[in-house]
Amino acid sequence: MSFRYGSGALTTLLTVVNILTPVAIVIFATGFFPYKPVLPGLAQYETLEYGPPPAAPFDRLVFMVVDALRSDFVYVDGAGFTHTQELIRQGAALPFTAYARSPTVTMPRIKAITTGSIPSFLDVILNLDEADTSSTLAAQDTWLAQMKAKQAGKLVMYGDDTWLKLFPGTFDRADGTSSFFVADFTEVDNNVTRHIDTELQNDDWSTLVLHYLGLDHIGHKSGPRSSHMVPKQHEMDDIVKRIYSAMENQDHMSSALMVLCGDHGMNDAGNHGASSPGETSPALVFISPKLKVLQRHLPAPAAFREDFSYYTKVEQSDLAPTLGALLGFPVPKNNLGAFISDFLPFWSDKNDQIQLLVRNARQILNIVTATFGSEMFDLATTSTQKACLNPQDDAQELACEWHRVNDALKVMDDGQGELDPVWLEAMSKWLGNAQDLMSSMASNYDMGRLHVGEAVAFLGTGSLVFGARPSLIPLLTITVMYGIMMFASSYVEEEQHFWYWATSAWLGSLAVKKMQTTRALIPTLASLLLALTATRLIRGWNQTGQKHAGEPDIVKTFIVANPSLLWALVSLAYLFLFAQIRRKLRGLPRTLATATSATLILSAFTFKIAFTSEDAPELVTGLPAVLNALTQGLSLVARARAVFIGLAAVAAYSTYLALSDPFTEARHTSPLLHHLTTLLLATQSRVTNIPLLLLFTFQLPFLASLDLDLPALSTTSLLLQYASFFAFGGTNAISSVDLSSAYNGVAGFSVVAVGALTFVSNWAGPIYWASATNLLLLQYRNRRAGSDEGRDVFLRHVGHMTLFTACSVGFIMVACEALRTHLFVWTVFSPKYLYCMAWSIGQHLVVNIIVSGLLYRLGSA
């Protein structure tokens, strides 16, 4: 036995630990991802000695967001925004690269754009729940609220319904579209464009927000080099052309300002959420005929840059104060953005230029003093003057810079003339330093909750660890090594290497041990070579992690380049599943069993072809293209539902047989359910990953032939679950979450359905090995029936998996607390904690314990 507890005590202990672990996760999360306090109410102009607020050069705003509009999509040669590039050359468009801080997902970025503040990382979770309303900005100061308060015209919005969630009751006219139907990149944009001509004729609005999703959907489905990408860019560029034409030709649009921007960018895989240069570098372009007075005739297109930084680089939050100046409203209260000084020449009066910067600075100063106190920023105290002789920290240095800027302002000449460039540089530097200081500060962590969460996590873990027997030393060694690794950001980013090498070494050691005891050396050696070859192919299938993301791998080099090879492997996988399902489908005449299996497999196979035809049409050639043409007519939603219904029907029939005749049918039910699970995983996986399921089937017989003891079996399952997760392209970054199959069979948004489908898509590998482990456990139990080792098999296996899970949760919690001031806390450790939640609750609790427990019980009836 692997624990020093009887079955009753172990059952109680595991129940307690597996209840406490998710409780600890939630408690810690509420302390680690708290909502940041905000200043309520709308900002008002304060009276300054420089006169009234400067006149605004624009009276109307067209704010066009193209989701995931990476900077090179607009600026480089070969991009589809040819008309926009012409406007840049003419000086009618002023281009920037806007730095989008992680997390680079839509909701936090819209919050940053509209408030000028730094959103909470908790918005990543809220971004995935379209039904959530707790993240509303209705009570916060934003440039939308300021435009509405001006009562200069109506607010209108078309596009991503995230705006409607964030700003309920703000828009006078709106038509929202869901941002998660990533299979669609045509209709979702047409629903926006169909309103444009009408709105350009209307003169009753002051703000028109357009949010296009199609380009982002193309990225998620096929990556930035998709054949659909440049045509989509041309389509968006045509929208810009139509709006600019209205500015030139319609009187009510003559003083309109258009802003074209991305909420975030995308990486080389077409995803986003992390902090790679491609993800944090969206384009930002201000467009208007009136911009020609600035005489900025910049070259376009620009040469490609690896860091995606083109023209001037600004913070995305700089939009809020800049729009305030250009459109004539106060800077939003919670803004941390700095006015973009390129626009200062719009105001010829030096006092106007000064007060634009001073108003921005004083507004940020209010936030700084609310955080650090006002004493060090008080210009009159002698203690402050002494502290400036030797500043002790960044806050004191910022206070001293504030004093120097104000001193320089006092001695600046009054009246007309140019703004002192030295003072302008000093003020711009202060704004930037204040922005950096407040943006990089640790969140307002609730340390009490962090400590309670850690205490709860370790409460039952200690009993498991101290109750472990020497047979669990390999598992404990892996657990401790994994825990130590969580304290290094580079290891977290490249975690796949730990699991790949550990899995290869472990399988090799098991094979060597087997060869030392077997007489059938040649068959064992052949099986070992096949399994290790499959393992090596699995490791190289998808290039994952952060350091080598986007570099060549088997999929890019061989599979995508040879669609015939891809479909040969995919067909082989489906044929294998057909043979296995047909063989295990009992209780039906052979002809009916064959027809049932064939219908199920064909429906799944043709759905995958049709889905790929929409997702990556360049992969559908030859016979798959012919089959797709023959099966046209049904929608993807109907096709997916047919597959799910077929899987559910066969699984229900098999379960009924097992329950009605357990002694005869139970041993056939578990393999059948495993193959049905594999078919479900193939349906939810990208077509290029389906061959991985075929490689897994080469590993499974090898593992079955080893006749492992229970601790070794659990350790093997753990290693393969984690290794397969990364083999499918998973990482510890939000950007690797695959949403392409999140809406299979779903016609509208359902947080439960979409959440479950998303989890199955991204955890397909671990779910496969959880199901396969169930078969190995039943084999272990049957071979040891009647002995002590054959008792409580699943209970002890759950103990092994719980030991790792509970310890890993504790390690990750301590790492997150210890490194909460680390530079990469929001880009590395916070996403890792979210993945820890998914592994612990989704994979461990739901899949490894609840679902696997039911299947084990069914197979051992």
N, C-alpha and C positions, 0 to 999 in steps of 0.2 A: 504494500500500500504506500502511496506517495504522501499521505498526511497522517499525523498521529491522532486522528480523531475517528470515532465511530461514525456510522452513516447518519445517525440522528443528529449528533453534534455538528457534523460537517454540513448537513442540510440547513440547520439553523444559522450557522455562521455564514454560509454563502448567501442565504436569503437576506441577512442583515447587511452584508457587504454590498450586495447588488442593489439594495434599496438606498443605502447611504451614498454610494458612488454618484448616481445622478443628482441626489440632493446636494452633495458637496459641489458638484459641477455648477449647478444653478446658483448656489450661494456665492461661490467664488466669482462667477460671471457677473452677478449684480454688483459686486465690488470692483471688478476689473473693467467693466464696460458701463460705467454710470452715464446718465445724461449729464451734459455740462450745463451749469446754470447760465441763464442768459439775462440780459438787461431787458425788462419789458417796456412796451410802449414805442411810439414813433419818435425818431430824432426831430428836433426843431432847430432852426437856425438860431445861433446865439449872436448877440450883438458884438461886433468887433470894431476896432478903431479904424479899420480900413474901408468903412462904408458898407453899403448894402451888399448882399450876395451878388456875385457877378451874373450878368445876363447869360442865359443858356443859348448856345448856337443852334440847338435842335429842339423840336417840339413833338416829335413822334419817333417811336422806336419799333423796328422790325427785328426781333431777336430770333435768329434761325440757328437751332442746334441740330447738327448732324451727328448722331450718336456714333462714338468711336472714331471721329474724324482726326486721325493721326496727322501730324503736321506735313509729312511728305506727301500725303494724298492730295494736298492743295498746292504745294510749293515747288515740287521737283519736276524735271522734264519727264514727260510721259504720263503725268497725272491728268485726270479728266477735267480739272478746273481751269480750262484754257481761258475762258472769258474773265474769270477772277484774276488770273495772272496778268491779263491785259489791263485790267483796272489798276493793278498794283503798278505796272509800268507807267500808266497815265497819271498816277498820283491820286486817283479817286478811291483807292483802297490802301489802308495802312495795315501791314501784316505783322503778326507777332507769333511766338510760340508760348503758349500759356502752360506753366508748370502746374500739373494736377497732382496734388499730394495723395499718397495712398490713404485709404482704399479707393482704387480707381473703378468704382461702380457708380451707376447713374444717380441714385438718391443722394449720397453724400456730396457728389460733385455739384448737383443742382443747388444743394444747400450752400455750398461754398460760393457758387456763382451769384446767388441772389442775396445772401446775407453778408458776404465778404469774410465769413468766419471759417474756423476749422471744425468740420463736423466730427461727431463721435464715431468711433469704430463700430459701435453697436448698430449703426445705420446699415452696415453690410447685411446683417440678419434681417432688418426691417425691409431692406431692398428686395428680398426674395419673397416677401409676403405681400401680394397685391391687395389683400383685404385689410392690411394694417392701416390704422388711422392715428396711431399714437405718435407718429413722427411728423405731424402737421406743423407747418410754419405760420399758421393763421395768427398766432399771438406774437410772432417775432417781427422785428423791423427788417424789411427787405426792400429792394428797389421796386418790386411789384407793389408792395404796400404804399410806398411813397408816391408812385405814379397814380395809384388809385386815390390817395389822399389829395392829390393836386386837382382832381376832378376836371382834368383837361380832355377827357374822352374815355371811352369804354376800354376794358381789357379783354383781349380775345386770345384764345389758345386752341391750336390744333396739333395733335400728335400724341406723344407718349403720355399716358394717363397718370404717370408719376406726378406731373404738375398739378393735376386735379386732387391727388391725395395730399400733396404738400400744401396746397393753397385752396382749401375748400371755400366756396362762396366768393372767391376773388374775381373770377372771370365772368364777364357778362355774356359771352358766347364761347362755347367750347365743344369740341368733339374729340374725345380721347380714344387712343388705341393701346392695346396691351403690348407691353415691351417684352413678353416672354414667349410669344409665338415665333420662335426663331426660325421655323421652317419657311416662313413667309417673308420675302423681302421685296415684293412688288405691290400687292394690295395694301399693305400696311403704310406705304408711302403715298400711294394714289389717294388714300382716304384723307391725306393732308393736302395734297396738291389741288384736289378738286375745289377747295375753298378759296384758293389764292386770288384768282381773277376777281371774284366777287368782293373780297375784302379790300383789294387794291382800289376798287371803285368807291368803296365806302369812305366817308370822311368822319365817321362818328367815333373812331377809336384813337387812342393815344399809344397803345401798346399791342403789338401782334406777336405772339410767341408761336413759333413753328418748331416742332421736334420730330425729326425724321429718324426712323429706326432701321431702315433697310440695310444701310451700309454695315451697321453693327451686326445684323443678322447674317449677312454674307460672311463677315469675319468669323463668327462663331461656327458657322457651318463648313466653310471652305478655306478660311485663312485670308491674309491680306493679298495674296497672289492669285486669288480666285479669278476665273475668267469673267465673273460677274462684276468684279470690283471697279474697273475703269468705266464700263458703261453706267454703273450706278453713280460714279463721280460726275460723269457728263450730265446725268439727269439732275443731280443736285446743282451743278453749275448753271444749268438752264433756268433753274428756279431763281438763282442769284441774278441772272441776266434779266428775267422778267420783272423782278422787283426793282432793279436799278433803272430799267427803262421807265417804270412808273415814276421814279424819283425825278427823272429828266423831263417827263412829258405831262405830269399831272400837278396842278398848282398845289393841291393839299398835301402832296408828297415832297414838295421842294425842300422842306427843312426836316425831312425824315432821316434818321440814322439807322443803318442796317448793321447788325453784328452777326457775323458768321463764325460759329465756333463748334468745337467738339467738347462734349462733357469729359471725355477721357480719350486715350488712344487705344492701341491694341498691340499685343506682342506678335512674334512671328507665327504663332499658332492661331492667331485670330481671337485670342481671349484677353481678358483684362481683369484687374482686381488687385494686382501686385504693384511693384515699383520699378519695373524695367524701364529703360528710356522710352521705348515705344509706347508703353502704357501711360506714362506721365507727361507726354508731349503732344497734346492736341493743338490743332490750329486755332488761331484767333485773328479775325480780320474785321476791321471797321471799314464800312463802305458808305460813301456818299459823294455826290458831285461837289459838295462844299469842302471836302477834304483837300481839294486841289489847291486851296489857298495855303496849305502847309508846304507845298512845293517839295513833296517827298516822292520823287520818281525812282523807286527802287527797282533793281533788276529782278526779272522773273522770266522763266523759272530759275530756281536756285540749284546749285550742285548738291547731290545727295550727301547727307551727313549721317554717320553711324549713330550719333547721339540724338538725332532728330531735332536738333536745336537750330532753327532758322530765324534769321532777322534778329530782332530784339526779344530776349526772353523775359517774360513777366510772370507774376504769380496769378493763378486763375482768380483768386480772391480780389485782385486789383480791379476787376471789372466793376465791382459795386461803387467804390468812390469815383471811378472815372465816369461811369454812367451818371452819377449824381451831378458831377460838374457839367457834363455835356447836355444834360436834360433839365437841370435846374431843380434839384431837390437835395435835402441834407444827406450826409453820409449816414447809412444805417448804423444804429447804436452798437451792434456787436461786430462791426467790421474790423478786420485786421489787414485789409488790403491797402495798398498805396496808390495814390493817383498816378497815372501813367504820364510822365512829364512831356512826352512827345506831343501832347495836345495843348500845352501851355501857349503856343503862339496864337491860338484862337482868341486870346485876350491880349489886347495891346497895352492895356493899363497895367503897370507894374503892381499896383495895389491889388488888383484883381488876381494876379498870379500869386502874390504872396498869400492872400487870404484863402485861396483854394488849398494851398499846401498847409497853412496853419490850421484851418478847420479840420482837415484830414488828420493832422498830427494831434490836435487836442482831443479829437474823438478817440483815437487809439490810446492817448494818454489816460483817458478815463478808465479804459480796461486795464492798462498797466498798473495804475495806482490802486484800482480795486483788488488787484492781485498782490502787489508788493507793499501797499501803503503809500501815502502821499508825502511822508516826511522827507525822503531822500530827493523827491522831485520839487520840493519847495525852494524857490529861488532865493528866499530871504534868510535862510538859516546858515549860521557859520559852520555847524556840524557837517552840513552837506558840502560846503566848500573845502573843508579839511579832508572829507572822505574822497573827494575827487583827486587829491594828491596821490592816492594809492588805492584805486577801486579794488574791492575784494571779490566781486563777482560780476556776472553779466548785467544784472539789474542795476548795480551801482554805476557801472560803466555807461549804461543807457541813460541813467539820470544825469551823469556828467556831460554826456553829449547833448542832452536836452538844454542844459545850462549854457553850453557854448553856442548852440544854435540861437537861443534867445538873446544872448549877448551880442552876437553878430547882427541879429535883426534890429536891435536897438540903435546900432550905429550906422545902419544902412540909410542911404540918402532917401528922403521923401520925394514924392511927386513923380513926374514922368521919368522916362529913361528905362534902360534895360535892367532886368533882374540880375543881381550880382551872381555870377556863375559859381563862385566859391560857396556862397550861402545856399544856393540851389543844390549843389552837390552835397553839402553838409546835411541839409534837410532831407534830401532823398536817402542819404545814408542812414539817418536816424530812423526814418520810416521803415527802411528795409531791416535794420537791426531790431527794431521793436517787433516787426512782423516775425522775424526769425525766432526771437526769444519767446514770444507768446505761442508760436506754432510748435516749437520743439519742446515746450514744457510738458512734464508728465501730467497725465490727467488727474482729476481730483479723485484718486483712488479711495475707496472705503477700506482702510486697512483692517478694520475689525471684521468685515465680511471676508476679506482675503484669508485672515487667520482662522476664522471659523470654518471656512471651506476646506482649508488644508487639514485642520484638526479632524473634521468629519471624514475626510478622505482616508486619513491614516488610522482612523479609529479601529476599523476591522482588519486593515491590511496587515498590521503587526501580528495578529493572531494567525493569519494565513502563512506569513513568512516564518514565524517561529515554530509553526506546526508542520513545516515541510520536512520531508525525509531526504537523504542524500541522493535519491533517484531524480530529484528535481534540480540538482546543481546546474545542469546545462540551461534549463529554463531560467533559473535565478541569475545565472551569468549573463544571459541575453538581456534580462530585465535591467540589471544594474548598468550594463554597458549602454543600453538605450537611454536610461535615465541620465547618465553622465553626459551623453551626447546632446541632450536637450538644453544644456547651458551654453552651447556654442552656436551662434547664428549661422555660420557656414555649414555646420553639420545638419542643422535643421533644414536649410535650403537644399542640401544634397543628401537627404536621408536615404534615398533609394540605394545608394552604394552600400550602406550598412546592411540592408536586407538582402541585396543581391549577393554580396560576398558571404554573408552568414548562411544563406540558403545553400549556395554552392558547396561551401565547406561542410555543412551539416549533411547534405545528401551524399557527398563523397565519403564522409566518415561512416555513415550508415551502410553504404555499399561495401566498404572495406571490411567492416565488421561482419557483414553477411557472407562475403567471399571466404572469410576465415572459418566459417562453420558449415558451408554448403559443399555438397559433392558435385552438384551441377554447375561447375565453374564457368563453362563457356556460355550457357544460356544466361547465367547471372551477369556475366561481363557484358554480353550483348545488350541486355536490358538496361544495365547501368549506362552504357555509352549512349543508348537512345534517350534515356531520361536526362543525362547531363547535356547532350546536344540540344534537346528541347529547352532545357534551362538556359543555355547560352543564347539561343535564339530569342527566348522570351526577354532576357535582359537587354538585348539590342533592338527590340522591336520598335519601341518609341523612345526617342531621346527626351529625357525629363529632367527635372531639377531646374536651377536658375543659371548656373555657370555655362552649361552647354546647350541651353534651350535653343531650338531652331536648327541645330547642327544635323548633319546627315545621320539617318538611322535606317533600319530595314524598310520601314513603311515608305519614307521619302525616296530612298535610293532604288528599291526594287519593286515594291508593291504598287505605288501610285504611278510609277513609270511604266509598269507592265500590267494593265488592267486584266489581260487574259490570265496572267498568273494569279492575280487577286481572286477572280471569279472561279478559277479552278480550285483554289484552296477553300473558298467559301462553299462551293458546291460539294466538295468532299466532306466538309463539316456537316452540312445539311443531310447528305446521304448517310453519313454515319449515324446521325440522330434518327433518321427514318428507320434504319435497320434496327437500332436499339429499341426505339419506341414500339415498332411492330413486333419485335421479339418478346417484349415484356407486357404487351397489351393482351391480357388474358380474359377469358370469359366470353369472347366473341368468336364467331366463325372466322377462319383464317382470311377468307376473302374480305369480310367486313373489317377485320383488324387492319388489313393492308390498305383498304380504301380510306379508313379513318386516319391512319398514320400518314398516308400520301396527301390527303386533303389538308391536314394540319401543317405538314412540312411545306407543301406548295403555297399555301396561303402566307406562311411566314417568309418563304423565299421570295415570292413575288412582291410582298410588301417591302422587303429590304431592297429589292431592285428599284421599285417605284420611289422609295424614300431617297435612295442614293441618286436617282435621276434628278430629284429636286435639290438634293444637298450638294452633290458633286457630279454634274452630268458628264463631265469628261471621263469619268470612270465607267460609265455604262456604255459599253461597245459590244459588237458581235452578238452572240446569242442572248445575253441579258437584255440588250436593246430590243431584240425581236420579241422576247417574252414581255417586255414592258409595253410594247406597242399592242400586243395581242390582249393585254389585260387592262387597257385604258377604260376609264369610265367611273370606277369607284374612287372616292376621295381617300386620302391617306388616313384620315380619322376613321372611316368605315373599315378600311383594310386592317388597321391596327386593332380595332375592336373585334374584328373577326378572328384574329390571331388570339387575342386575350380570351375571348369566349371559348374558342376551341381548346386552349390550354386548360381553362377552368373546368370545362366539361369532362375532358379525359382525366384530369386530376381528381375530380369529384367521383367519377365512375370507379377509378382505381381505389380510392379511399373507401368507397362503399363495399367493394369486394373484400378489402383487407379487414374491415370491421365485421363483415358478415361471415367470413371464413378465415379467421386469423392464422390458423395452423397451416393452411395451404397457401394462402395468397400473400401473407405479410412479407415473405422473403422476395417476392416479385415486385411488391409495391414500392419499396424504397428505391431500387434502381430506376424504375419507371419515373417516379417523381423527380429523381436527380436529372434524368434526361429531359424531362419537361422543364425543369428549372434552367437547364442549359439552353434550351430553345428560347425561353423567356429572356435570358441574358443576351443571347444573340440578337433578339429583336430590339433590345434596348441599347445595344452597343453600336458604335460606328462600324461600318462594313469592313474597314481596314483592320479592326481589332478582332473580328470573328475568328480568323485563323489561330489566334492565341488560345481559344477554347479547344481547338483541335490539338494544339501542342500539350495542353493540360491533360488530354485523354491519353497521351503517351506516357505522362508521368504517373498517372493514377495506378495502372497495373504494376508498375515497378514498385510503388509504395506498398501495394497490397501484397506483393511477393516477399517483402522484407519481414512480415510478421512482427511488427514493432511492439514493444511493451507500451503501456499507456502513457507514461510521461514522454517517451520519445514520439509517440503518435501526436500528442497535443502540441509538443514543440514544433514538429513538422508542420502541423496545421497552421500554427501561428506564423511561422516563417513564410509559408506559401501564401497566406492571406495578405500579408503586408507586401511581399515581393510582387504579387500579381496586381495589387493596387497601383503600384508605380509602373509596372509593365504596360498597363492600359493607358498610361499617359498622366496619371495622377501626380500631384505634387502637394506641398504644404502651402501653396499660394492660392488665393481666391481665383486667380486668373485661369487656373486649370479646371475649374468646375465646368463640366460639359452639359450644356442646356439643350443640345440639339435634339434629344429624344424626350425632353421633359413633357411634351404635349402629345405624345403618341396616344391616339384614341380619345383625347380630351378636346371637346369643342369649346369650352369656356374655362375660366380660371377656377381651380379648386385647390386650395393650399394643401389638402391632404393628398389628392391624386397627383398633383404636380410634384409635391415634395417626395412622395414615394417613388415616382418614376425617375426623378432626378437622382435619388439615392441609388436605385438599382442600376442606373446608367453608369454612375461614377464608381460604384463599389461592385461591379460585375465580377471582377476577379476574386475578391474576398468572398463573395456570396457563393461562387462556384466551389471554392475550397471548403467552405462551411458545409455545403451539401455533400461534397465528396468525403469529408471527414466523417459525416454521419454513416456513410457506407463502410468506412474503415472501422468505425466503432462497433457497428453491428457484426462485422466479420470478426473482430477481436472478441466480442462477447460470445459469439457462436462457437469459436474455437476453444473457448475456456469455460464453456457451460458446465455447471456442476462444481466448479472450483471457486475459491475465494476471489481469485483474480477476475472471475466473470461476474462478480456482483458490483453493483453501483458504478458501472462503467461510465455512464453519461455523467453522473454526479461528480465523479473524480475528475473527468475531463473538464467539466465546468469549473471545478476548483482550480485546475491548472490555468485555464484561460482567464479566470477572475483574478488570480494572483498577478498575472502580468498586467491586466487592464487597470486594476486598482493601484498598483505601484506606479505605472506609467502616468496615470492621472495625477497622482501625488507629486511625482517628479516634475511634471509640466507646470503644475500650479506653483511649486517653489521656484522654478526657473522664471516663470512670468513675473512673480513678485520680486525676485532678486534682481531681475534685469528690466524692471519697469521704467528705469530712466535711460535704458540703452537706446542708442541711435535708431536701431531697427525694431523697437518694440511694436510699432504699428504695422510694419511691413513683413516681419518674420514671426515674432512670438505671438502676437494677437491672432493672426491667421492660423498658426499652429494650434492655439487653444480651441479655435472653432472646429478644426479637424479632429482634435482630441474629443470634443463633444460628440461629433458624428461617429467616430470609432467606438466610443464607450457606450453610447446610448443606442445608436442605429445598428452598428455591426455586432457589438458584443451582446448587449442586452436583448435586442429584438431578434437578430439573425442567429447568433451562436447559442443563445439560451432558449428563447421562446419558440421560434420557428423550428430550429434544429431539435429542440426537446420534443415537440409534437411529432416530428418526422421519426425521431428515434423510437418514441413510444409506439408509433404506428408500425414501424418495421420490426419491433421486438414483441408484438402482441402474441 
